[in-house]
Amino acid sequence: MTRVQQLNPETGEVKPYYSTGAAFAIWLFFGLLGGHWFYLGHPWRGVIYFCTAGWFGIGWIIDGINLPDYVRLHNDRPS
């Protein structure tokens, strides 16, 4: 999946921009397999989710509630 790039007009640096809609779609269909964590750039969390089925479904539900905050944090962090 291709991520959109965001240009910082002050510094001219380009960094990835993560879409909340795409993250929700991935969470809904592949969340128990850790797909949303792979999308957000956390492959080890994705592997743990894959091996435990999203912490037995509980972590999947919690991530669904907190997903907009996760995406916002990833978009706001410096590259």
C-alpha positions as CSV (number, residue, x, y, z in Angstrom):
1,M,0.0,0.0,0.0
2,T,1.4,3.4,-0.9
3,R,1.4,6.1,1.7
4,V,0.8,9.7,0.8
5,Q,3.7,12.0,1.4
6,Q,3.3,15.3,3.3
7,L,5.6,18.3,2.6
8,N,6.6,20.6,5.5
9,P,6.5,24.1,3.9
10,E,8.9,25.5,6.6
11,T,11.7,23.0,6.4
12,G,11.0,21.4,3.0
13,E,11.2,17.9,4.3
14,V,8.9,15.2,3.1
15,K,7.4,12.7,5.6
16,P,4.7,10.0,5.3
17,Y,1.1,10.9,6.0
18,Y,-1.1,8.2,7.4
19,S,-4.8,8.2,6.5
20,T,-7.4,7.6,9.3
21,G,-9.8,6.1,6.8
22,A,-7.2,3.7,5.4
23,A,-6.1,2.8,9.0
24,F,-9.7,2.0,9.9
25,A,-10.3,-0.1,6.8
26,I,-7.1,-2.1,7.5
27,W,-8.1,-2.4,11.2
28,L,-11.6,-3.7,10.4
29,F,-10.5,-6.3,7.9
30,F,-7.0,-7.2,9.0
31,G,-6.8,-5.9,12.6
32,L,-6.8,-9.3,14.3
33,L,-3.7,-10.0,12.2
34,G,-2.0,-6.8,13.1
35,G,-2.4,-5.1,9.7
36,H,-3.0,-1.6,11.1
37,W,0.3,-1.8,13.0
38,F,2.2,-2.8,9.9
39,Y,0.5,0.2,8.1
40,L,1.6,2.6,10.9
41,G,5.2,1.4,10.8
42,H,5.3,-0.9,13.8
43,P,6.0,-4.3,12.4
44,W,6.9,-6.0,15.8
45,R,3.5,-5.0,17.2
46,G,2.0,-6.4,14.0
47,V,3.8,-9.7,14.5
48,I,2.6,-9.9,18.2
49,Y,-1.0,-9.2,17.0
50,F,-0.7,-11.8,14.3
51,C,0.5,-14.4,16.8
52,T,-2.1,-13.6,19.5
53,A,-5.1,-12.7,17.3
54,G,-5.1,-9.1,18.4
55,W,-4.4,-10.0,22.1
56,F,-7.4,-12.4,21.8
57,G,-9.7,-9.7,20.4
58,I,-9.4,-7.3,23.4
59,G,-6.5,-5.3,21.9
60,W,-8.3,-5.2,18.6
61,I,-11.3,-3.5,20.2
62,I,-9.1,-1.1,22.2
63,D,-7.2,-0.2,19.1
64,G,-10.4,0.5,17.2
65,I,-11.3,3.1,19.9
66,N,-7.8,4.7,19.9
67,L,-7.0,4.4,16.2
68,P,-7.6,8.1,15.4
69,D,-5.2,9.1,18.2
70,Y,-2.6,6.7,16.9
71,V,-2.8,8.1,13.4
72,R,-2.7,11.7,14.7
73,L,0.4,10.9,16.8
74,H,2.2,9.2,13.8
75,N,1.4,12.2,11.6
76,D,2.6,14.8,14.1
77,R,5.8,13.1,15.1
78,P,9.0,14.4,13.6
79,S,10.7,12.3,10.9
